[in-house]
Amino acid sequence: MKTTDLPAMLDEYFRDAMVVLAHPRSFANRLGLETNELFTRGTKFALKSVAVSFLLLVPVFWLHGRIGKVEMYELVLLFIVVAYGAAIHVFLKLLGGSGTLKDTIGVYGFFVGMIAPLHVVLGYPMYLKFGPELALAASPKTVEGLYPNGFPGDATAFIATNVMVIWIFEFGWTLFSALPNLAHVHKFAAFGSLRTGTALLLPFVAAFLAGLLFG
């Protein structure tokens, strides 16, 4: 990403983000995008969120004397959006969904693109105290690799509390925004039913557990 592209990229990101925030349960419909456009716009939105997240972390990188490189994390996030989006799509097809793979990945890209910067904001107390690496750690295994000697004093409780707040938010956003939009593109008329809602949630739970076990 070129520095000269940054203002335009931020403008595009926040323009789409405002639509998602204004219509969290129906942004896929409000944006009025066809399948290919939804896929392209959703994946780009997720990639732009990496740059936004790094901008939010600049004070933390500076405080801890670190240097962050955006490019590697763009590739990691793109892989997450495509791989997890494809896994979610398989679940939805098994439920009888009619949307395409591009529809699913597009919606999931918007979902990830919203929670990535908000994840950073919610975890700021933790990152200020222990460094920006925690913002990039996807699982306990990753954290253990970053801090093999553990954390000093009562830090574990502090981190656990902050992480719990983040998880509660992400779970709530999944229920409130991601699932209704996936239900829309896959034409699940009975999203409000307990059976359908629970079944739609399963792939997100599976993806979360995979991140904990193999991240």
Secondary structure, DSSP 8 states (H G I E B T S, - for coil): --GGGHHHHHHHHHHHHHHHHHSTTTHHHHTT--HHHHHHHHHHHHHHHHHHHHHHHHHHHHHTT----HHHHHHHHHHHHHHHHHHHHHHHHHTT----HHHHHHHHHHHHHHHHHHHHHHTHHHHHHH-THHHH--SHHHHHHH-TT---TTHHHHHHHHHHHHHHHHHHHIIIIIHHHHHHHTT-TTTTSHHHHHHHHHHHHHHHHHHHHH-
